């Protein structure tokens, strides 16, 4: 591992997202509007893991991006995802 992989991690999250659920959709695909976080680490993880596909139901959801270094130090940031609209089953 390089020296930089043991440095203190930092991470900057993208802005919060507001997305309108289209009629008759159960979830919104926000992959086209959610930018990736910036960090000095390569190992960045998104939680909760069930949102890795970036599909969100109507309502407000918070996701967390966490940057990890080679010494298991972490730094995290949060993004609020708001999906507006009615859920049609």
C-alpha positions as a Markdown table, in Angstrom:
| # | Residue | x | y | z |
|---|---|---|---|---|
| 1 | Unk | 0.0 | 0.0 | 0.0 |
| 2 | Unk | 1.1 | 3.5 | -0.7 |
| 3 | Unk | 1.7 | 6.1 | 2.0 |
| 4 | Unk | -1.4 | 8.0 | 1.0 |
| 5 | Unk | -3.6 | 5.0 | 1.7 |
| 6 | Unk | -2.6 | 5.4 | 5.4 |
| 7 | Unk | -3.2 | 9.1 | 5.6 |
| 8 | Unk | -6.3 | 10.6 | 7.2 |
| 9 | Unk | -9.2 | 10.1 | 4.9 |
| 10 | Unk | -11.5 | 12.9 | 3.8 |
| 11 | Unk | -14.7 | 12.8 | 1.8 |
| 12 | Unk | -17.1 | 15.4 | 0.4 |
| 13 | Unk | -20.6 | 14.4 | -0.4 |
| 14 | Unk | -22.6 | 15.6 | -3.4 |
| 15 | Unk | -25.6 | 17.8 | -2.9 |
| 16 | Unk | -28.9 | 16.5 | -1.6 |
| 17 | Unk | -31.2 | 15.1 | -4.3 |
| 18 | Unk | -34.9 | 15.9 | -4.9 |
| 19 | Unk | -36.5 | 13.7 | -7.5 |
| 20 | Unk | -40.1 | 13.4 | -8.7 |
| 21 | Unk | -41.5 | 9.8 | -8.9 |
| 22 | Unk | -43.1 | 9.3 | -12.3 |
| 23 | Unk | -46.7 | 8.0 | -12.4 |
| 24 | Unk | -47.1 | 4.3 | -11.8 |
| 25 | Unk | -43.5 | 3.9 | -10.7 |
| 26 | Unk | -42.7 | 2.2 | -7.4 |
| 27 | Unk | -39.2 | 3.7 | -7.1 |
| 28 | Unk | -37.0 | 6.3 | -8.7 |
| 29 | Unk | -33.7 | 5.7 | -10.4 |
| 30 | Unk | -31.5 | 8.6 | -9.3 |
| 31 | Unk | -28.3 | 7.4 | -10.9 |
| 32 | Unk | -28.5 | 10.1 | -13.5 |
| 33 | Unk | -28.7 | 13.0 | -10.9 |
| 34 | Unk | -26.7 | 11.8 | -7.9 |
| 35 | Unk | -23.0 | 12.8 | -8.3 |
| 36 | Unk | -20.2 | 10.7 | -6.8 |
| 37 | Unk | -18.5 | 11.9 | -3.7 |
| 38 | Unk | -14.9 | 13.2 | -3.8 |
| 39 | Unk | -12.3 | 11.7 | -1.5 |
| 40 | Unk | -8.5 | 11.1 | -1.2 |
| 41 | Unk | -9.3 | 7.4 | -0.7 |
| 42 | Unk | -10.2 | 4.7 | -3.3 |
| 43 | Unk | -12.2 | 2.6 | -0.9 |
| 44 | Unk | -15.6 | 4.4 | -0.6 |
| 45 | Unk | -18.7 | 2.5 | 0.5 |
| 46 | Unk | -22.4 | 3.5 | 0.4 |
| 47 | Unk | -24.8 | 2.5 | 3.2 |
| 48 | Unk | -27.5 | 1.2 | 3.6 |
| 49 | Unk | -26.3 | -1.3 | 1.0 |
| 50 | Unk | -29.8 | -1.9 | -0.3 |
| 51 | Unk | -29.5 | 1.5 | -2.1 |
| 52 | Unk | -26.4 | 0.6 | -4.1 |
| 53 | Unk | -28.5 | 0.4 | -7.3 |
| 54 | Unk | -29.7 | 4.0 | -6.5 |
| 55 | Unk | -33.4 | 3.0 | -6.6 |
| 56 | Unk | -35.4 | 4.8 | -4.0 |
| 57 | Unk | -39.1 | 4.7 | -2.9 |
| 58 | Unk | -41.2 | 7.8 | -2.4 |
| 59 | Unk | -40.2 | 9.7 | 0.8 |
| 60 | Unk | -37.0 | 10.8 | 2.4 |
| 61 | Unk | -34.0 | 8.5 | 2.7 |
| 62 | Unk | -30.5 | 9.3 | 4.0 |
| 63 | Unk | -27.5 | 7.6 | 2.5 |
| 64 | Unk | -24.0 | 7.6 | 3.9 |
| 65 | Unk | -20.7 | 7.5 | 2.0 |
| 66 | Unk | -17.7 | 6.3 | 4.0 |
| 67 | Unk | -14.1 | 6.6 | 2.9 |
| 68 | Unk | -11.7 | 4.0 | 4.4 |
| 69 | Unk | -7.9 | 4.0 | 4.5 |
| 70 | Unk | -5.5 | 1.1 | 4.8 |
| 71 | Unk | -5.3 | 1.6 | 8.6 |
| 72 | Unk | -9.1 | 1.3 | 9.0 |
| 73 | Unk | -9.6 | 5.0 | 9.7 |
| 74 | Unk | -12.8 | 6.4 | 8.2 |
| 75 | Unk | -14.5 | 9.6 | 7.4 |
| 76 | Unk | -18.2 | 9.8 | 6.4 |
| 77 | Unk | -20.7 | 12.2 | 4.9 |
| 78 | Unk | -24.5 | 12.0 | 4.3 |
| 79 | Unk | -26.8 | 12.8 | 1.4 |
| 80 | Unk | -30.5 | 13.3 | 1.8 |
| 81 | Unk | -32.6 | 11.8 | -1.1 |
| 82 | Unk | -36.1 | 13.1 | -1.4 |
| 83 | Unk | -38.4 | 11.3 | -3.8 |
| 84 | Unk | -41.7 | 13.2 | -4.3 |
| 85 | Unk | -44.8 | 11.6 | -5.5 |
| 86 | Unk | -47.4 | 8.9 | -4.8 |
| 87 | Unk | -46.6 | 5.2 | -4.6 |
| 88 | Unk | -48.9 | 3.3 | -6.9 |
| 89 | Unk | -49.1 | -0.4 | -6.2 |
